[in-house]
Amino acid sequence: MDFSPWVLFTDIGLISLLLLAGTIIRAKVKVVQQMFLPASIIAGLLALAFGPNGLDWLPFSDQMGTYPGILIAIIFGTLPLLSPRIDWKAIKTRVGSMWAYSQLAMVLMWGSGLLFAMLFLNPFWDDLHNGFGLLLAAGFVGGHGTAAAIGDTFAQNGWEEAKSLAMTSATIGIISSILIGILFIKRGSAKGHTSFLASFSELPNELRTGLIPPGQRVKSETDTVSSISIDPYVFHLSIVTIIALGGYYLSQLGESLLPNVAIPAFSLAFLVGLVVKKIMNVTNTDKYMSTAVVDRISGSATDILVAFGIGSISISVVVDNAVPLILLFIFGLFYAFMFFSIFSKRFFEEFWFEKGIFTWGWTTGTVAMGMALLRIVDPKSESKTLDDYGLAYIPIAPVEILLVTFAPIFVLNSQGWVFLSIVAAFSAVIVFMSWRYKWLTKAAK
């Protein structure tokens, strides 16, 4: 079929129908509630089952796999608009251990996944791409957004299957995150490791169903401009879209100037976002931008990305790579378990289980999954885990951008070992700082 605006409209309509169906399923089906599966995941699985890659009952176009690449540029473009200024003193004195622990968990998964594949997978499967090991961190640590970014980067350089494999990694990660995480919580509570454990029966109804009753809804500031001039949502959507478009045009310009180097549009969108944020600060127009609205735009793009991304998975590609994928996922889960069960005890004097289970959630799924697990063991946020992580993530975010941008480029240029050396050196610096500032102890607490 020839692609047209009506085909785009049909794709959006169908995915909207599935997102609504996912919301209803999450609200009504008890088993799904216990799994804490987001509606976007459910919608993606429905799209995969009934779309072109499954039973072919839903007439999605062949552009399903293209949409995530566009949406990730929008998501990355919003990051600078949402980031506060870095308070280095607070990071050093208050959340140094959280920063070091989280940064190590992220960086080492990128490096160890690639190293594991280079040593134990690529030598035995000749047809595996050299970047196969990066799929682990792309899906587990990064979630579907980063999976879309990495998959799109590799696809632009000839490895089209990377899109399906990266989305599979993210989907398996997020399901493992909650299912295995709940088992850890049950075991931890039985051994007395938890400090404020709540049972599922005690969780707020809105957390299980995903529906917030009228009296408990949080109001946010949206009307920073008058609707007589322009609707506030259109105003904010225009800013975000211009940033993403700027990233795309810079990417096209880079390809024309350097044909052998493909810099992803999402990374350049992040840079454009930084410039736009700086301009708004200098001109004192940032007061007309609502971070609440920008955050909602980013969240909406993420939900749609997840649904389209899972729906575009090629089942045949996954089946052809099933064995190395399974081995890579087993290694990834073991890696995340080691950080949760061993290193969390060495980095945190208080509430190691709560901070560890949160980290398990985001190193295998997403921050949202980590929050869901944390709400079970710390329903009143007494451990201050989210507060600490939010502050610690400020300097982590640029490192994540660099990893997502340059890890594939190193591999595509046959510099995998150089990338691993950089990861090792950076990790060694973090360990030294942890020892120097007493963020890390020698023995488990």
C-alpha positions, 0 to 999 in steps of 0.5 A: 500500500502507498503511504499517505496521510490517511494511512498514518491516520489509520495507524494512529487510530488503530494503536489508539484503540489498542491503548484504550483496550490496554487501559481497560484490561489493566483496570479490570483484569486482576492478573494483569494488575498484579503484574503491573503491566503498563497499558502501552505494553498490553497494547503492543502485545495486542498489536503484535498478536493481531497485527501484520506480524501476527494474525494480520487482522489489524491493517497496520501499514509497513511503517510501524517500525519507523514511528519509534525512530521519530518518537525517540527524537521527540523524547530525547528532545524534551530531556533538556527542557525537563532537567534542573540545574546540577547541584554538585554539592548536594550530589556529593554530600547527600546522594553520592552513594546513589549516584555511584551505585546507579552510574556503575549499574548502567555503565557496566551493563553496557560494557558487560553485555557487549563483552559477554557477547564478544566472548561467548556468543559471537564466536559460536554464532557466525551470523551474529552482528558485532553489536549483538551484546549492546541489545542487552543494555538497550532493552534492559537499562534503557527500556523501549525508548533506548531500544528504539534508538539503538535499533534505529541506529543499527538499522540505518547501518544495514542491520535491520533486524536490530529493531525487532531484537532490541524491542524484544529485549526491552519487552522481556526486560520489563516483564522480568522486572516485575515478575522476578521483582515480586518474588524478591520482595516476598523472599526479602520480607520473609527474611526481614530485609524490608523496612516498610513492607505493604502487601498487595491488598494494602496497595492503593486501588489506583496503583493497581488499576491505573485509574485515579479517582477525582479526589486524588488527582494532581493538578498541574500548571498548563495555561502558560499562554492564553488560548485566545492566542494559541492553545497551551498544548499546541504551543508546547507541542510546537516547541518539542516538535521543532526540537525533534525536527532540528535533530532530524535535519542536523542528522541529514546534514551530517550524513551528507557531509560525512557519509560514513558516519551516521549520528542518530537524530535523537542525539542531535535532538538532545543537543538542539534541546539544550540550545533551545533551553539556553535561549529560553533562559537567556531571553527569560521566556522559560517562564512560559514553558510548563514542564508538566505539559512537556513531561506529558508530551514526552510520556505520551510519545513514550506510550505510543513508541512502546505500543508501535515498537512491540507491535513491529517485532518480527517474530521470525527474526526473534526465533532465528536468534532465540538461543543467543537472545536467551543466553544474553537475557539470562546473563543480564538478569544475573547481572542485575541480581548481583547488583541488587543482592550484593552491591546494594548492601555495600553502597547503602547503610540504610534501606539497602533492600528498598534502594536495591529493589528499585534499582532492580526495577530500572536495570531490567525494565524502566524507572516506572517498574522500579517505582512500582516495586518500590511502592510495594515495599515503601508505600509512604516513600519513607526511604527517600529512594526516589528523591535521592535517585532523582537528584543523582540522575542529573549527572547520569543523564548525559552519560546515558546520552553518550552511551546510547549515541556512541556505543553503536558507533564504536561497534560499527567502526570495529572499535568494540574493545576501545569502547570496553576500555573506556567503560572499564576506565570510567567504572574504575574512576567511579569505584575510586571515588566511592572508596575515597568518599566512603560511599562504598564499604568493603563488607556487606552491611 
